[in-house]
Amino acid sequence: MRRAHLTTRRIAFAFAPLIVAGLTLGAAPPPAAPDYSKVEIKTTDLGNKTYMLEGQGGNITVAVGDDGVIMVDTEFAPLHDKIKAAVAKVSPQPIKYIVNTHYHGDHTGGDAPFQKDGAIVVAHTNINKRLAMPMPNALTGVTPPAVSGDALPKQPYTGETTTVMVKGRAAQVMHEPNAHTDGDSAVYFADANVLAAGDIVSIGNRYPNIDIAVGGNIKGIIAAVDNYLKIANDNTKIVPGHGNLMTKADLTAYRTLMVTARDRVAKLISEGKSEDDVVNAKPIQDLEKQAGANEMATTNFVRLIYRSLKA
Ligand SMILES: [Zn+2]
């Protein structure tokens, strides 16, 4: 069921310009289901018993303690066995805690099977809210189905921070308000100097998505990146929500991209331009190459920045 919803969402996003132009989803061809059996989990050793896992969906961070493992995000439910096997290769300890960086299905899809195994998912309380009562996507109008039971984080937190501990390891969990979504968490493992940034930082042929239907905002993305830059030093390993491992220098360049895009859209808004006028002015065409994105992604990013700044 979650698999179907994710596929629908992804395809719907791909056809977003058609929707914006007033055509209906019915015009889109049927989605091809991703073949999870072909996905391999790649493990990167980040030092101090901390690892980055890449499969399909958002990046996963794994911190191994003496009596348990803390994991950040879970990708998709059908990958549960493969992710579990990858973790078992680096530790015989059980996965005790999972932290969700945000509610999107490519980061939380595996929560249900991992919680069935006994892990406890820690997440900002807004993740529970969004999973239980989803909102229509701002670009596509598609509403994902609600989830319940083991698919909902068992340990929601409110407030700015929380700490998750197993023997010998601690995860500092920081809520970043109204950034990629309204329920974002960053996770810092100080002993390994590893920061799991969530989709506030997404690179590799894309811009970050700004989920404005649930309070996401370019201003919050930039504020969160500024917080990350305060935490990071030249040796920090930054695990983005999507894309390759990053350094502080990479994150600084990413911040410049975000700020430049925001400033250019803000300037056009101050001149009284409409959303379509701003899109047609192609304000960030020169940044498209730097982001490695395509024209459709650039258009969507500009729309989401525009709506962020108008919100
Ligand atoms: Zn996301």
Boltz pocket constraint, residues with backbone or C-beta under 6 A from the ligand:
constraints:
  - pocket:
      binder: B
      contacts: [[A, 102], [A, 104], [A, 180], [A, 199], [A, 209]]
      max_distance: 6.0
